[in-house]
Amino acid sequence: MSARSLIASHEGIVKAERALKRLNLTRTAIAKEHQIASWSTVSKFFNYKPVDRSFFQEICHLLDLDWQDIAASPDDSQLDDSNADMTDSEKAAQCDRALLDAVIRNGDRTRKALEPYILPTIRRETFLEKCLQQIELGLSGKPRIVPILGAAGYGKSTILGTLYDELTGDREAAWVALVRCDDLLESALSFPEEVGEKASDRRVTIADLAAQLTVEHGRGVLLLDTLDIVLTKTLVPILRALFAELLEWETTVVFTCRHNDYADFFEPYHESFAGFREQVYDGCKLTPFALEEVTLAARLFARLKTEFPTEESQITFADRLLALCADRVSLTEIVCNPLLLALLCELFAEAQVVPEDLTVSQLYEIYWNWKIAKVRHQQQSRRIGKAKEKLCLFLAERLYCHSGERLRDFLYETSLDLTDETDFIAYTALRSDGIVKELGNDRIGFFHQTFLEYAIARWWNGTESGETAQFVIRQELQSPSGQVRHYIWPIFRQFFTLLPLNQFEQISNELDRTQLLPFRAISLAAVSRIEPEATRVLFPLLELAQLRQGAFIETLLIALNSAPQRHDSTVWDLLVKLLSTVGQDALNKTLEIAAVAIARHPEAGARFPEALTALMSHPEIEGDREQGYRFLGKFLNEYYREIRLRDRAIERPVLTALKEYYASLGSKVRSLAIDLYLSEGVPSAVKADFLLTILQLPPANNSFFEREKAIALTVELLPDLLATQSTILGESWLTAFEAPLPTESLGVIAAAVGQHAIDNRQWMAEMVTYLLIDPPSRLSKSFNSNCTIALKEIVQAGGGDRLVKYFLSLEVEQILDNRISTLSTILKTLAQVEGDRLTIDEVLAVQLAQWLRPRLISHPVESIRILDGLAVQFPGVKPILTQGLREIFARTKTRQVNQILKKLHCLPAELAPDLEARQNSKEARIALLKLLRDRAQRGDRESLERTIAFCGDRSQDLAKAASWTVLDLGWENIGIAIESLLPILRDSPIVVVRQNCLKVILEGVNDFGITPTEIAKVLEVMAEEKSPEVLQGMYQLCTAAIWHHPSGERRVEQAIAKAIFKLTRSVLVQAPQMTVDMMANSAWIAFNQMAFLEERSLIPDLLECTHLLWRAIDVRGKIDKTMVTGLLNQLGKYDPQFLEGLVLEAIGEEGNSLPLANWQALVVAIAHNQGKFSPLLDRVIDDPHIPLEVKHRIYQIRDL
């Protein structure tokens, strides 16, 4: 050690740590606020490393300590003989490594506690990748706070454990500290020290620990599990200061928290995270398991059980479990929650049966009786089961009674009196079965907070002390304030399911149902109870919900949707009432639930018409029939999906109702209605009556989506209908084609006739004869078109070979001259490909081409079109086409040649000299362009350059065709020099040409083939662009430049950003409103991407241009609202006054001219940015001039 250096002794550091506490200082404050020394020097001081004498003395002076009492003597015992030969740097490195080893050791120990309960870990790849992307951004120098939010039991801790594995494995961070908040909290003020101590075994703040680790090893990550367990209002400002300090040391923080607690304690977010709001990522919100994840979890669970030794048995277990849930919404709610799924798997694996209509409350009750009350070993007496129950209730009581602002979830093991052997055995059994878990530091608790809530509910209901506690709560609720702690309501929900029915009704009547939390607890408890009559309390709740709307209706619908089968009758009565009264906002959800209720009910036939009648009697629908028909279509679409999912038969009353309302349905829903009539088991007479009814109706719209299903139904019934000779179709295909029906219906009949004609040569021969050879004189004008449809349908339905063979049996000269064009229309269908199947084989195609040759000169245009179509699919036809074209070029007028060239698809290369000689003709140049494309695809650069040059041709048709060709070549990764496109982008007067050339450049950017410098040059050349279509492409180019930066990271060069900002200002000042409206969505997307780059240099321009665009447009319609709200939210993180400025600007304008959609997007952005109870939203509500729809949106956000 140098003579000018000093090292603190062990006793000295203890004194220094006490001084820090006494003076309310931190190590960071010494370095940054008092600026006595650098952080590195301060860190060395507290970690027994040599520090320059003057700095050492200054630090001691600040701590009001005598430096001589703090410094170690040269022969200090802490420098034992084993270290005597070590240099200062070696000793420092050893100390650094010891600290890191402690963090790793504690992290690995904590990691074991994050394993999921019962189920194996299910990797949720999409969610994990989203979290890891944010963490990796933090490790790259953009530190952030990443809350992982979700409901109880959704697997947040499991996700955090997987992140720890990733960060300490393949995605190695410099250091990773992992701390469970279950092990805390002494006090809010000591929280930073507690976290630091849990991470490192040293009593240091986590910020000081992170600073030292970062200085010595590099950027790292702090992972905090279950922050919601320790959250209080007094802790929030401490967390804010702590997070700010950690971010200053470039530490990324990831924590798990229940989403409701996150909102309750951290709103308003811009205040709780003041100074670093833009570094808080709000997007990691866990959702329930998808069915694929449920299947995987069940299989992996079975794999761990000896009862399922084979893969087949494991798959069977998962399939049986899912089959139970297919028709029960209440079970679906259970299996999609990872924790509840784990309990269900364990129950199902042992009992091999799941009770009918199981609910969450029943699951916990069964689990309690099975795991706690039941004696699981023969040698145990019933006393053990009672002792286990008693211990659990004692634990619930102590945790509840020691709870304050938050629900306490741990108890010290020493609080248990286990002197009695029975109690000790019971406690051991609870630990063995995983009901009670060790949480560290002699702390114990239930395996999950939701089970704790259930245990407290049982304590309330089953003990004298519990009854006293719940009576006190009820008294508090009836007091003038009526306020209780927020964690009481989940307990009430469980409590309500345990009470006798009369007590449930009595206590639920005591509560203030006009408040959402009691309303929700009563609703969900009612449908969870086993008595069918329990749900009668929902009728007065329905009346209240209809008055309050919003979250009250939504809550009631959630309850009805999750109700088990035993409550089916009441649920249906409530749904019928809702269908006829609920507001339009909730009507879609009501229709979905009603459709499911009908599809799963054994007597769907009676309910279906009842639901339709209720819906069509809705007051708002009665006044707007078009709106009513849209909702009707929505209902039928949901019913169709559910009925097909369950493979249910269609009952007669349903079919009758479908026929009654068919004329009112849209095209797609009509198709579903016909498909239901096509179901197996529907009587033919019922089908026929329906078909003859719908054939007399015009299509729902021009899309005629119902056509294919109508054809299928007609094909099925046509022979029998013609055989009766008593319907509107008459007795034959001829009379059917003449039926007095709408044109589209005749087309349906014609297609059905065509399908039958594949196997009916007589029908085929008669149609060919009447259409092409010897047409009858007295048939209607529509007869020819119907015959054409029928003959084309023969080909499309797989009978092309039979039709061609019939034509080959004729002489081509038999076809009337004025019917060659019709023949061309039919035979061109042969060139179509049905999937991977050609309509005919190549031998027949060549024979057909030879058959046509005699007509080549007399009817060149029609004949070549047939040969051209065949040659595209059949190479054997190409020589015949080439020879025919040469004959036509030599013997046919230029006008007809041009007519042929204009629509030629298969262009033989041998014709190139002829086309070069005819370049004065636009059609010849277009044909030549096709040959140039073929050569360019093979790498001919001269052909590529000529193709690009054609983009500037005097003919607009050719220039457009050339630009489409250049675009195709770009998509095929044919290297196109950007310099060759710049003149076209600058000079071409044709919008689509500029648009396509810009798309070529965009494709190059996406393939990382164009540099940012080249992109900036493109934007410079196009700075005066006025076309909205091309302007869209310019913003898309900017977005692509961000996503495909050569660095591999998302970045934007300043030149590109400046060009886009300049373009925006110019367009918004000069362009007409239509242009602004058309380019706005692309601009929002580009600005959104730039905002999330977290480049502060871009923010001033982004704020200005976003504000200009915001004021210039109405965001309704085709603009992506999530992009708008996301951008406003992100910019609000950088400038806390931005959103408030938009509100004040809109309020201050005369007449509140801000469009309604903008207002709604703005209040959503404020809710995301500041929280749903933001004072700024209160200001919007209080302003009398703001539209009511905006205020209703705020109420919805607030669940009011």
MARMIVEX-796143 format. One record per residue (C-alpha): x, y, z. Coordinates in steps of 0.5 Angstrom, whole numbers, plus 500, padded with zeros to 3 digits. Each point is the difference from the previous one (the first is absolute). Layout:
XYZ
...
//
This chain:
500500500
503507498
502505506
494504497
495495501
496498505
495494501
494500505
500495506
494495501
498504506
501506496
495498495
495498505
501507503
499503493
494497499
497502506
502507499
496500493
494498503
501505506
501505494
494498496
506499494
501495495
507498496
497503494
498507503
508500503
502499493
495504496
497505505
506502504
505499494
505498505
503494496
498496494
495494501
506496498
504503506
494500505
498492498
508499501
499503507
494496502
503493498
507500503
504502494
506505500
497508499
504506500
502503507
497507498
493497497
500495506
501505505
494505497
495494500
501499507
500507501
493500497
498494504
502504506
505495502
507500502
504497494
505497505
495496503
497497493
507498497
503494500
507499503
505497496
500493504
493500500
497493502
495501494
506499495
502493502
506496498
497497494
499507497
507503502
503499494
494503496
500506496
495506501
497498493
499493502
497501507
495505496
499495495
499494505
495505504
496502494
499492498
498499507
494505500
498497493
501493502
495502506
495503495
500494496
499495506
494504503
497500493
501493498
497498507
494505499
499497493
498494503
494503504
497502493
499493497
492500498
496496505
498493498
501502492
507499497
502507497
496502493
505505496
495505497
505502495
497506497
499503507
507498502
503503493
496507502
503500507
507498497
500505495
499506505
505497504
505500495
499507498
501501507
507497500
502503493
500507504
492502500
498497507
493500502
495498505
496493498
494499504
497493498
493500502
494495500
495497505
501496505
502493498
502502493
507498501
504506501
505497505
501494495
502505494
505504505
503494501
501498493
502507499
506499505
502493497
500504493
504506503
505495503
501495495
500501492
498508501
505501505
500507504
506503503
496498507
493498502
497501507
493497502
496501506
494498502
495505504
497495504
507500504
499508502
497505503
503503506
498507498
499504494
506504502
504494500
498497494
506502496
505497505
496493501
500499492
507501500
501496506
496494497
504501494
507500502
500498508
503507501
496506503
500504495
495504495
498496494
502506496
507500503
501493499
498501493
504506499
506496503
499494495
499504494
506504501
504493501
496496495
496504496
492501499
496495504
492498501
497500507
494495500
494502505
495495501
493501503
501508501
492500502
501496506
504506503
497506496
497506505
499507498
506502505
505495496
498503493
504506501
506496502
499496494
500506496
507502503
503493500
498499492
503507498
506498504
501493497
498503493
506505501
505494501
497497493
496494504
494497497
495499505
495494499
494499505
494496500
493503503
493499500
497504495
495503504
505502506
504503495
495505497
497501508
507502502
504503495
495504496
501506498
505496497
504507497
500502508
502493502
506500495
501507499
507501497
500493497
493499497
503499493
504494503
494496503
498495495
492499500
500494495
501494504
493497503
499493501
494497497
496493501
503494497
498499493
497493499
506497497
504502506
495497505
501493495
507501501
500501508
495494501
505495496
506503503
496499507
498493498
507498498
503501507
494495503
501493500
493499499
502502493
506496497
499501493
500506495
493497498
497500507
503507501
496503494
494496502
500504507
501506496
494499495
496498506
501506504
499504494
493496498
497502507
501507498
498501493
493501503
501503506
502507501
501500507
505494499
503504494
501506505
504495505
505497494
502506497
503503507
506496501
500499508
492498499
502495495
506497504
494499506
496497495
505495497
502498507
492499501
499496494
506496500
498497506
493500500
499499493
494504500
498507500
493502503
495503496
500507499
506501504
502508502
506503503
497500507
498493499
507498498
503503506
495497505
501493497
508501500
499502507
496494502
505496496
506502502
499503507
494497503
501493497
504495504
505498494
503494504
497494503
505500506
497508501
494501505
494505498
504504506
505502494
495502495
497505506
507502502
502502493
493504499
501503507
507502498
498503493
495504503
505503506
504502494
495503497
498504506
507502502
501503493
493503499
501504507
507502499
498503493
500507499
500504494
502494496
498492502
506497503
502494497
505497505
501498507
506498504
500492501
502502508
493503501
497492499
499496506
502493498
502497507
494495499
502494495
493501496
501507499
508498498
497495495
495504497
505506499
505495497
494497495
498507498
507502498
501493496
494501496
502507498
494504504
505503504
506503497
507502503
501507498
507501503
503503507
495495504
494503496
494496498
494501496
495497495
502498493
496506497
497506502
493498497
500494505
502504505
493504499
496494499
503498507
498506503
493500498
500493503
502503506
495505500
495495499
502495505
503503506
497504505
506505500
499500492
493502501
502505504
505503495
495499494
494504505
505506501
501500492
493500499
499506505
505504497
497499493
493503503
504506503
499507496
507499497
499493498
507499498
504493502
507498497
500498493
502493502
494498503
496499494
503494497
499497507
493502500
499497494
502493503
496501506
494501496
501493497
500497507
494503504
493497500
496503495
496504504
506503503
503501493
494504498
499504507
507502500
500502493
494504501
504504505
506502495
500506496
498497493
501507497
508499501
503496495
504495504
494498505
496499493
506496497
501496506
492498501
499499492
506495500
498496507
493499497
502496494
505496504
495498505
498493500
492502501
497501493
495506504
507503502
500504494
493504501
504505503
502502493
494503498
500506504
507500498
498500493
496506502
505504503
505498494
495503495
500507504
508500501
502496493
507500499
504496504
494497504
497497494
507497498
501497507
493497499
501497494
507497502
496497506
494497495
506498495
503496506
494497503
500492500
494496497
496500507
499507499
498500493
492502500
502506504
505502496
496499494
495505502
505505502
503499493
493501497
499507504
507502498
499499492
494504500
502506505
508500500
504506497
503499493
507500503
499494504
495496495
505497496
503496506
493499502
498496494
507496500
498498507
492498498
503496494
504496504
494499505
496498494
505495497
502496506
492500503
497493498
494504498
503505495
494500496
495504505
506505502
502502493
493503498
500503507
507504499
498502493
493503502
504504506
505503496
496502495
495504505
506504503
498507500
506502496
500495495
492501499
502507498
506498495
498494497
507500496
504500507
495494502
502496494
507501501
499497508
496495497
506498495
504500506
496495504
499495495
508500498
501499508
495494500
502497494
507500503
498497506
495495497
506497495
505500506
495495504
498497494
493500502
494499495
495506498
493500503
494501496
498507503
507503499
500498493
493503499
503507504
505500495
496499494
495506503
506505501
504498494
498506495
503504506
507497500
506502497
504496495
505496504
495499506
495497494
505495498
501498508
492499500
500496493
506496503
495498506
495498495
505495497
501497507
499492500
494499503
496505497
494497496
500501493
493504500
502505505
506501495
496501494
495505503
506504502
504500494
494502496
499505504
507503500
500499492
495505500
504506503
505504497
507500503
502503507
505504496
505500494
505496504
495494499
503496506
495495500
500498493
505494502
495497505
494501496
503496494
502494505
493500503
497501493
504494497
498496506
492501498
500501493
498493497
495499505
497507499
500499492
497493501
494503504
498505494
496504505
505506502
502506497
506497496
496495496
501493497
507501497
507504500
497504494
494502504
504502506
504504496
494504498
497501507
498507502
505501505
505505502
506499495
505498506
495495502
500497492
508500501
500496506
495495496
504500494
507498504
496495504
498497493
507500497
502496506
495495499
502500492
506497502
497493501
494502495
503500493
493501497
500507504
507502498
498498492
494504500
503506504
506500495
495500494
495505502
506505502
505499494
497496494
492501500
497505505
493499501
496507497
495501506
504499506
502506504
506505500
502497507
500493497
507501496
504503507
497494504
502495495
507503500
500500508
498492500
506498495
505504504
497497506
502493497
507502499
501503507
496494503
505495497
497498494
504504495
503494497
493497498
498507497
506500496
499493497
493502499
503506496
505496496
494495498
498506496
503504494
502507502
496503494
494498503
501505505
496506497
504506499
496505504
502495506
507499499
501506506
495496504
505493499
506504502
497502506
498493502
507497498
504506504
497496506
505494498
506504502
498502507
503496505
496497506
505499506
506496497
495496495
500502493
493500497
502495494
506497498
505502495
499495495
493503499
502507501
504499493
495496497
495506501
505505498
501496493
492499500
500508500
505501494
495501495
497506503
506503501
500505494
493501500
499502508
507502502
499503506
495495503
504494498
507503502
497502507
498492501
507498498
503505504
497498506
501493499
508501498
501503507
498494504
502495494
507500497
498496494
495505498
505506499
503497493
493501497
499507503
507502498
498498493
493502500
503507502
505501494
494498495
496505503
505506500
501498493
493500498
496504505
499508500
504504505
494501504
498493502
507499501
501505505
493497503
503494501
507502503
496505505
498493504
505495498
503497506
504494497
505504496
505495496
507503500
501499492
495506499
505505503
502502493
493501497
499504507
506504499
498502493
493502502
502505506
496506497
494496503
499501507
497493501
507497496
504504506
496497505
501493497
507501500
500502507
498493502
506497496
505505503
497498507
502493499
507502498
501504506
497494504
506496497
505506502
500504493
502507503
499503493
493497500
499503507
502507499
495500494
495498504
501506505
501504494
493498498
497503506
501507497
496498493
496505497
494495501
497500507
498493499
507497498
503505506
495497505
502493497
507501501
500502507
496494502
505496496
506503504
496499506
499493499
508500499
501503506
496495504
504495496
507503503
502502493
505505502
498507498
504506501
497505504
503506495
496497494
493501504
502507503
498504493
494496499
498502508
501507498
498501493
494495499
493503499
497494502
498498507
500493500
507500496
503504506
496495505
503494497
507502499
500503508
497493501
507497497
504504504
496498507
501493498
507501499
500503507
497494503
505496497
506504503
502502493
499507500
504505505
497505504
504505496
497498494
493500504
501507502
502502492
493497498
496504505
504506498
499499492
492499502
500506505
495504496
495493499
493502500
496493499
497497506
502493498
507502499
500504506
498493504
506497497
505505502
497499507
501493499
507500498
502504506
496494505
504495496
507504500
499500508
498492500
506498495
506505502
506497498
502499507
495495502
497504505
494505499
503507499
498506495
506504497
499508501
500501493
494495499
496503506
501507498
498499493
493497503
499506505
501505494
495496495
495500506
500507501
500501493
494496498
496502506
501507498
499499493
496494498
492499499
497497506
499493496
507500499
501501508
495495501
503494496
507501502
498501507
500492502
507499497
503507504
497497507
504494499
506503498
500505506
498494505
506496497
505506501
497502507
501493503
508500498
501505506
504505496
499506504
503504494
494498496
495502506
499508498
498498493
496495501
496504505
499505495
498496494
496495504
496506503
499503493
498493497
495500506
497506499
499499492
496494500
495496503
502493503
494496498
500495494
506497498
505503505
503495505
497502506
505496504
506504496
497506502
499499507
507497501
503506497
497505504
501495506
508500499
500507498
497502507
505496503
505504498
496507500
496499506
496507498
499497493
493497501
498505505
501505494
496496495
494500505
501507502
500502493
494496498
496503506
502507498
498500493
493503499
495494499
505495502
502498492
504494502
497494497
497495504
504494498
506505502
497501507
499493501
507498498
503506504
497497506
502493499
507503499
499504507
498494504
506496497
505505502
497503506
495495503
493499499
499505506
504505497
498507502
500502493
495495499
496503505
501507497
497497493
494497504
498507504
500504493
493501498
502501493
503493498
496495497
497495505
503494496
507503502
497500507
497493499
507497498
503503506
495496504
501494496
508500501
498501508
496494500
494505502
//
